[in-house]
Amino acid sequence: MQYSKQEQYLMSKDAQLKEIIISNKHIKITRPTGNYYDSLINLVISQFISRSAAISISNKLLLSFNANIFKEEFFENLTYQQIHRLGLTKNKAKSIKDITYHFINEDFRKKITSLPMKEFDRYFLSIYGLGPWSLNMFKLFSLGDEDIFSSNDAALRRAMETGGMLKLGSDHKDFDLHAMKWKPFRSTASLHLWRSLD
């Protein structure tokens, strides 16, 4: 089996993660599409629900718009109440409405390249419904950041507990501390942890 340099590095640093990577086999990391709006809408949909439920909701919404990806014009002229009636929680509907506003009126795409990273982080977190978890997932899947790990992700914590890395119910800081040994390739480690739960 041929592993990437990231996977080889991780296997040399963590015996328990090595077992997971060997079990998973090589994971090919897909290149970010640059479809930032679609990515953010899918992130909002996936908050606090399972991956399969999020996919189901996204597919139903896209079917209603007769589209393959989410676009600003789908939600631009809808109120958040109308978005809520499409099958999303009120908070997620408000978040989608605010994201749409920022893409249309605040040039979200330009801010990604024009703002220093810390300023972009603050800007991102100012959008309704987007917190640290959303920021990390956006950086991992949309910007291709190789060193993302979020102890706020319940699935990552569960995978680490199942893999024998930490005891059930450990403090978030313990997960972060353990993940430090995976730097600078924590994103690849996260992908393998998620895959181990499939």
Secondary structure, 3 states (H helix, E strand, C coil): CCCCHHHHHHHHHCHHHHHHHHHHCCCCCCCCCCCHHHHHHHHHHHCCCCHHHHHHHHHHHHHHHCCCCCCHHHHCCCCHHHHHCCCCCHHHHHHHHHHHHHHHHCCHHHHHHHCCHHHHHHHHHCCCCCCHHHHHHHHHHCCCCCCCCCCCCHHHHHHHHHCCCCCCCCCHHHHHHHHHHHCCCHHHHHHHHHHHCC
